[in-house]
C-alpha cells in the first residue's frame, strides 16, 4: 500500500508535463540537478540558524539595543496565589468586574489588589522591548543579507531580466552552486522560524505566520524537487525586498526613535505595496500561471504550485490591511506607530497609577478622579476633585470643589456650598 502511494505521489505525470520524467533530472555531462535528498541540508541549516540566532541576539543584539537606548526594565512580579493563577490560566486573563469582586472575596484581597495582580501577571507574559529588539535585529540582519545576496546571485541571469525565459528548457535546467546555497539558506531560515514560532513574540497574526511559513517551506521544497528553481528564486527576492526595512523600522520603534521609525515605515509600506501587491501578482504570479501553458500541456504539479502562490497572495492582502491601517493613523497625526498585529501593552506607569483612573458608566474603587466627571457610577475609598459625581455614590472619601447630585457622600466631606446631597 505504501509503495503504491509513494509511486503515485512521485509519478512523472504529476510533476512534469507530458513527455518529461524524473530521468531528465539525473546528473549527466557535468551538469548537476536538484534532488530530494538535498533537502536534508536545509534541516541542518535550520538547526544551525537556531544556534547562530541565540548567539547573535546576545553578542550583537543586546549591545546594539543598549547603544540605541533599549534596556531591560525590571517588572514587578505577581505574588503566588493559586486561586488567581487558576482563573488566569483556565478562565480569562482579563476578568470582568464581577469576577474581580468574586475573586476578592475568595482570596481575602481587596479589589485593587486583585486588579493589580492580574495586570502584573499579564505583564509577566509579555515580551520586553529588549526581547522584541533582539528578534527584530536578527531578522533584519538575515533579510538584509538575503536580499542583496540574492540580488548578486540573480542579477546576471538572463531569465531574471527576461521572464519569458524562466521556463526555458524545463525541466532540464542545470543547478548552479550559487542557486544551491541561496535555496538551502532561505529554506533553512524559514524552517528555523517555524521551529521558533512558539517562543517568538506573539502577535495577532500568529496563525497567518504559521500558514505563511508552512506555505513558503512547501513552495521552496516542491520548487526544488521538480526544478522550478528559477521562478522560486525570483519569488524569494521579491519577498525579501521589503522585509529588512520593516525589521529596521521595528528596531527604531523599540528604541524610541519615533521620527526615524515613521520614515522607515513609510518606505517599507511603499516597497511592500509595490512588490507584494503589484510586482508579485502582476509579474510573477501571472508569469508562473500562464507561461508554462504556452509551452507545455497542463500538469498537476503546475496546478499545485499555482495554488500555493495564490495562498501567499491572500496573505499579502491581509498584511497590506494591517499596514494601511497604520498608515492611516500616521496620516491622521498619530506620531506613535504601533504594530497592528501586537496586543497593547500595559506599562509599568499604568500599573503605578492604577488607582488614578477615569471611568464612566462603571465603578471607580480605591482611586481618584481629578478635573473630570464620573457619571452613573460609584467611587469608593477615594477622592473626586474639581469635578462632578452624578447619580452615584462617594463612600469614605472626599468631593472638593464640585457637585454631588442625586447621590450619597458617606463618612467624608463635601466642601461646596449650594450643592445637593442626601446626607444634608
N, C-alpha and C positions, 0 to 999 in steps of 0.2 A: 504493500500500500504506500509506504513512504517513498519507495523507489519510483513508483508511478507518479506520485505527486511531485517529486523532485524533477523527474523527466519532463512533466508538463510545465512546471514553473520555468525551466530553462530551455524550453523548446525554441527552435530557431524562429518559428513564425510569430512567437510572442514579442521578441525583442528586435527583430530585423525585418526589413521589407522583403518581399518575395524575391528569391534568387540569391539571398545572402545568408550567411550562417556564422556560427561561432568559430569555425575553422579559419575564417579570414583574420581572426584576432590572435592567431598563433605567431610567435616571433619568427621572422624569416628575413634573409638577405640583410642582416644587420639592423633591421627595423624592430623596435620594441613596441608592444601594445599593452594596454591595461589588462589586468587580470583580477579575478575575485579575491584571491589571496593577498593582493596588495593592500586591501582594506585593513588587514590586521596592523599594518604600520600606523594607521590613523589612531588605533586604540592606544598604542604605545605613546604616540604624540599627545593624546588627550591626557593620559596619566602624567606625562611629563609636564604638561601645562599646569596641572593642579599643583604640582610641587613648585614650579617656577613662579606661579602666581602667589603662593604663600610666602615665598622668599621676597618677591618683588614688593608686595604690599608692606612689608616690614622694613626692608632695607631702602627702598626708593619711595614708596607711597607715604609712609609716616614722616620722614624728614621733609618731603615736599609739602605735605599738609602743614607742618609746623612753619615752614618758610612762608606760606601764604596765609598764615594766621588761623589755621584749623587745629583745634586741640580737643582732647578728650575731657569733657567736663564731667565731674562726678555727679552721680544721680542718687537721690535718696531712695533706698530700697523699702519696699513694703514689708512690715514685720510679719513673721509667720502667723498665720491664722487659718486653721483648717476649714472653718465654715466659709469664710470669704473666698479662700482659694478654690473650694469645691464649686461655689457659684460662678467664679471667674472662668473655670475650665469647662464646666458642664452646662451652664445656662447662658450667661452673657458677660462680656467684658464691659458692657455699658448698661448697668442695671437701671431700671426705672425708679422713679421716686418712691413708689410703693414698695419695691423690692429693697431699696436702701433702708427704708424705715423698718421693714421686717427684719432685715439683717442686723440692724442696730439693736433691735430687741433681743435677737438670738445671741448676739455676741457681747452685749453689755457695753458696746461702744456708742459714742454719740453719732448722730447722722453725719456730722462734719468729719469725724474720724473714718467712717466707712467710705465716704466720698473720696477722701484723701487717699485711703488705702487703694482703692480701685484706680485712681489716677496714677499713683506711683507704680502700681503693678503693671498697668498698661505701658508706662514709660520704660519699664524693665525689658519689655519685649520689643521695643522699637530700636532699630539700629541707630547708633550715634552718627553725628556728622562725619567723624573721623572714619568710621566704617564705610559710610557711603563714599567718602572721598577716595579711600583706598581702592574700592571696587571700580569707581569711575576712572581713576588714574591707570589701573591695569587695562581696562578695556580701551581707553584712549590710546595707550601705547601700542596695543595689538592692532587696532583698526588703522592707526596711522601707518605703521609699517606694512600692514596687509594691503592697504590701498596703493601706496606708492611702490611697494614691491610688486604687486600685481600689475600695475601700470608699466613697470620696467619689463616684466615678463611678456606682456601682450602687445605693447605699442608697436613693435616691429613686425608683427604678424600680418600678412596680407588679408586674412579673413577678419581681423579686428577692424580694419578700415573699410572693408567691403563685405557687408553681411551676406551678400549673395553667394560668397564662397564658404560660408560657415559649414555647410553640409557637403562640400565638395569631396568626392572620393569616399564618402561614408559607406561602410564603417572602417575602411582600410586607411585610417589616418594615424601615422606613426606617433608614438608618445615621446615628447621631449623631456629631458631631465628637469628643466625649469618648470614644466607643467606638472610633473610628478610631485615635486616638493610643494608647489603652490597649492595643489589639491589636498595633499596629505596634511599640510599645516592648517588649512582652512577647515577641513573635515574634523581634524583633531581638536581644534579650538571649539567648534560648536558642540562636539561631544563633551568637552570639559564643562561648557556652560550648562548642558543638560544634567551632568553629574552633580554640579554645584548649585543648581537652581533652588534646592531646598534650603541651603544655608545662605544664599544671596539675599539682598534686600528685597522684601516682598512688596509688590505693587499691585494696583487694581487690575492690571492686565497680566496677572500671573499665568492664567491658563492660555492666554493668547501667546505668551512667551513660550510655554511648553509646546504648543502646536507649531509655533514658528521654528523652534529648534528641531522638532521631530521631522517636520516637512523639509527643512533645509538639509538635515542629515540624509533623509530619504532621497532627495533630489541629487545630492552630491554622490551618494553611493550608486544609485541607478545610472546616473550620467557617466560615472567612472566605468562601471562594469560593461556597459554597452557602447562606450566610446562616444558619448555626447559631450566630450570634454571641452570642445571649442565653445559651444553655447554656454556650458556651465561656468567656464572661466569668466566670460564677459558678464554673466549674471552676478557672480561674486563681486566683481569690480564695481558694478553699478551700486550694489548694496553698501559697499564699504565707503563710497564717496561721501556720504553724509554722516555715517556713524561716529567717526572720530571727532567731528565738530560738535555733535551732541554731547559726547562724553566730556569734551573740554569745557563746554558751557556748564555742565553739571559741576565740574571741579571748581570753577569760579563762583558758582552759586553757593556751594557749601562753604567757600572761603569768605563769602560776604561781599564779593566784588560785583555789585549789582549791575552797574553800567556795562562792565565787560561781559557779564553773563547775558544781559539783554541783547547786546550787539551780536554776540556769538549765536544766540538763539535765533535771531532774525536770519542770520546767514544760514544756519542749519535748516530752518523752515523752508527757505528758498531752495536750497540744494535738495532737500528731501522731496519737495513737491515736484521739482523738475525731474529728478532721477527716478522716483518711485511711481509718480502718477502720470508722467509723460514719457520719459525715455523707456522705462521698463515695459509698460503696456503697448505703447505705440510702435516701438522698435523691436525690443527683444521678444515680448510675448507674441506679437504679430508674426515676427520672423520665425520663431520656433513652431508656430501653429500652421504656417502656410508654406514656407519654402520647401520642407520635405515632401509635401504633397505634389509639388511641381516636378519632382524628380523620381519619387517612388510611390508605390501603392500604399494605402493606409495600413498600418500595423498596430497591434495592441500597445507595444512599448511606447510608441509615439503618443498614443492617447493618454497613457498613464503619466507621462512626462508633462503633457499639457494640463492635466487636472491638477497636478501639484503646483505648477506655475500659477494657475488660477487661484488656488488656495493662498499662495503668497500674496497675490494682488489684493485679495479680500482683506488680509491682514494689513496691507499698506493703507487701504482706505480707512480701516478702523483707527490706526495710529495717526493718520492725517487728521481725523476728527479731534483727537486729543491735542494735536499740535495747533490746529486752527483755533480751538477754544482758548489756548494760552496766548496766541497772537492777538485775539480779540481783547483779552484782558489787558494786554500790554498797550494796545491802541486806545483803550478806554482810560489810560492813565495810571494803571496799576503797575508801579515800578518794581514791585516784588513778585517775580515769577516763581511759581511753584509747580512741580511736576504734577500734572493732572492725574497721573497714574498712582500717585502716592497718597496715602492717608495723611490727613493733617495731624501734625504733632502737637502734643500738649507740652509746652516748655516748662522749665523749672520755675520761671517767673509766674506762670499761670498758677502753678501749684502753691507758690508762696502767697499769692494774693487770692487764694481760693475763697476766702471769706469776704472779699470786696467785689461783689458781683451785682449786676443789674438784671432783674428777672421780671418779666411781665406775664400776667395770667398764670402764675405759678406760686412757688413758695421760696422765700429767702430766709434761710436759717443761719444763725451764728455769723452774721455778716453785716456789711454796711452798704447803704445806698446813698451816694452823695450827689447833689446837684441834679437830681433826676426824679423819676416817678416810679412808684410801684403801684400797679393798678390791679384790683381784684385779687389781692394776694395777701400773704401773711409774712411778717418779719418778726422772727423770734430771736431773743437774746442779742439784739444788735441795735444799730443806730440808723436813723434816716435824717440826713442833714440837708437843709436848703432844698427841700423837695416836698412832695405830696404823697400821702397814702390815702387811697380812696377805696371805699367798700372793703376794708380789710382790718387786720388786727396788728398791733405792735405790742409784743409782750416782753417784759423785762428789758426794756430799752428806752431810748430817747428819741423824740422828734423835735428838732430845733429849727426855728425859722421856717416853719412850713405848716401844712394843714393836715388834719386827720378828719376825714368826712365819713359819716355813717360807719364808724368803726370803733375800736376799743383801744385804749392805752392802759396797760396794766403794769403796776409796780415800776412805773417810770415817770418821765417828765414830758409835758407838752408845753413848750415855752413860747407861746404865741398868744396874743390877745385876740379876741373876737373869732376864735375858732370853735368848731363844734366837736364835742366828744361825749360819748355816753357815760363817761366817768364824771362829768361835771355834776 
